[in-house]
Amino acid sequence: MKKEVMQTERQALPFAMEKKPLWLRMWKERWLYLFLLPGVLYFAIFKYLPMGGVAMAFQNYQPYLGFLQSEWVGFAHFERFFGEPQFWMLLRNTLYIAFLDVLVFFPLTIVLSMLLNEVRREWFKRSIQTFVYVPHFLSWVVVVGITYLFLEGENGVINVLLTSLGREPVAFLTSEDWFRPLIIMQMIWKDAGWGTIIFLAALSGVSPVLYESAKMDGANRFRQLWHITLPSIKSVIVILLILRLGNFLDLGFEQIFLMLNALNREVGEVFDTYVYVVGMRQGQFSYSAAVGLFKSLVGLVLVMGANQLAKKFGEEGLY
């Protein structure tokens, strides 16, 4: 009888805990919530608090007047931005490089991950991974410096080689035709290896039994990749693609700014460099804030749209 009573009490315990107030349950697990505190403070201070500065985009912000006394102008800065002759040039250049990033760089990281996963000798695989990871730790200043070393005018390594072969030197760094390919090639060299980390982690979770079964059915390496590897990491690919779309118009300032010059500005000027020029050099803080807010809204719409699309096709999505 006593055993039955104890069992009944044990079964009823979870229901009793559920009925307790939220604050009491949180207090009981207070040490676990304490671990959460640094992350919450980080996002509150560095991510949410600065969002108050968005108000600047709707004001004629004057530093000596502050947010409270600066004049409110509504959507005037957005109307000016959309009416500027540079808007379509900036939009075209930004979209062009952003699409190259999504259509070339992103699939390349997946292909590189799958190729690395096929390497069976562990020491060789580790050596290649180290070799492709190292460029990620170089700053864009160093990467662009190396680019100049190889491609600069008549003294660059490539042009010296072309000249020695009787060919005309190519103006890689001042040519509009070469600007976008160079930007993408730099991205691939610097970050493609680093981008494989998450895909390799996902590939390590694929059951070897599936590959053994495929081999018994006569599937070759390519069919195993197509029918087992790709479907196994499909959800990871979708999530990373959605996250990448959030930064679709955010191409990064340093790389493009360092590669820009007067001769390739027509194809190289993007929103990031434009915000720097009008905001920092010309002191138009409110106008540059409006341009930055436009970029962020486009990223938000793309993330939400891609997330809904992913769910429509049966994927989990981000939320």
Buried (B, 14 or more C-beta within 10 A) or exposed (E): EEEEEEEEEEEEEEEEEEEEEEEEEEEEEEEEEEEEEEEEEEEEEEEEEEEEBEBBBBBBBEEEEEEEEBEEBEEBBBEBBEEBEEBEBBBEBBEBBBEBBBEBBBEBBBEBBBEBBEBEEEEEBEEBBEEBBEBBEEEBEEBBEBBBEEBBEEEBEBBEEBEEEEEEBBBBBBBEEBBBEBBBBBBBBBBBBBBBBBBBEBBEEBEEEBBEEBEEEEBEEEEBBEBBBEEBBEBBBBBBBBEBBBBBBBBBBBBBBBBBEEBBBEBBBBBBBBBBEBBEEEEBBBBBBBBBBBBBEBBEEBBBEBBEEBBEEEBEBBE
